[in-house]
Amino acid sequence: MNADQLPTTRKSILETLKRDGKAAIADLAGRLGMSGEAVRQQLLQLQREGWVEAVRDEAHEKRSGRPAAHYRLTPAGDHLFPKNYDNLGVALLDAVSSHLGPDILSRVLSAMTEARAKVWEQRLAGKNLHEKLQALTAMYDAHGAYAHVEDGQNGLRLVEQNCPYLNVANQRPVICSISVALLSQLLGVEVVREERFQDGDGRCVFRVYEERPLQEDQRGWKLEPAKSSPS
């Protein structure tokens, strides 16, 4: 969702807070030509949706002796306005590769893989392979709503239906090697990406080969092959 999709009044309040940083109800009412009560009701709705929050104005309170609430955008509310993280991500990858060389880019991606592995190793401690794979669905969103595990005639697979880095991954697929390497390292077996968003499959599918344990020298980051074929 973005600010343009909201009702006009709420959009105007958010735009004012975006420009001014924070504002009291009276300020918003004057700026928007609305009654204070009407603004308050809209702010309550925006608070319920998690896009604005009330903060105390301590300077006003010291002057008047009365508490005064000002409102500002929450981080979620700020993300209703245009961001350009995707282009930044692509630019950073290109800058590292072109100015420092592909070997340094590989080292950076390897370090990113290792950092994520350390976080997940703690969460997966004591779990068997299937339990680990189920827990790893949370890599794609906190509740695992857009990833699931399949264990059938096509083997054991992790299906990812929402890539959080899709725009960057479509332009620079090298970052997908992090996911493949991370899954392999955490599960201790070979993992191959059989379906890819980049190929128009509408999802990524990671085949987990239980019968192919990794040797110690096979662990860690490595570049994913250009195209994997299921076996």
Steps between C-alpha positions, in 0.01 A plus 500: 500500500606860443365837611321556168269207574363654820191721531577864419480631858729237647742543212510876565573446869783260420645737240495784753676289761751388238585861417488643854638208699232529768190710569228551760133449425438877496781550248365230272147634527615849399713374213230274359194716569338236721360495852723375778261212570504390137880498500507308830275228358720463194811484716346227715439293188854561377630393842296179487653426160846557645596795281513784754584528868448762769801652675510744794612856435706559814587859404131592475425323825768699682368829362130443562493231765268300277602185310478534125511210258664535164472239229764361271540220250609158621763313295212309338326827419814640345512198269170609348710754310725408205826323580779395267669217683505274195710736290727560798556126541583456132732802505687367805550158341623660177732739685665220697541287188626775269725690742626221724464202270287183485717323758421768759130477411517126565663565837228751590224255405680226692517721809127575468429127478710424808336779701151368424611143567616593852159648579311199371727236650385607846133472400546157343703340778365157597263466202506222243516571126124524446452721805781728386349535155160585643655763726687650204174600331519802732798623296252640248262663745468489876199267500601273212180590314668514160715189519427136570663159500405220262601137554361281223586334173713799398708464814544735793464859387471847645263713291543878520204699367615847600856616445571801724779609263329423171574824312869484586516124438345539155771748403791340685427127553837456670338589835285186473815298560473615860169316545625177342827504695325591825247217472774252416713607793218501752355167389837331443391350167504602134230749398418583137264771377275328247251780428576871493315828496754618241389225259135599521403215734325736743685347794832352607519132589799361688549122474654355815703183441491315830723226359779743404662626823756776462860442586673765707681643196168535314345735754488876458410737221548415135351635180181326396515333157332698223230237463428197717330185374309278741612138519 
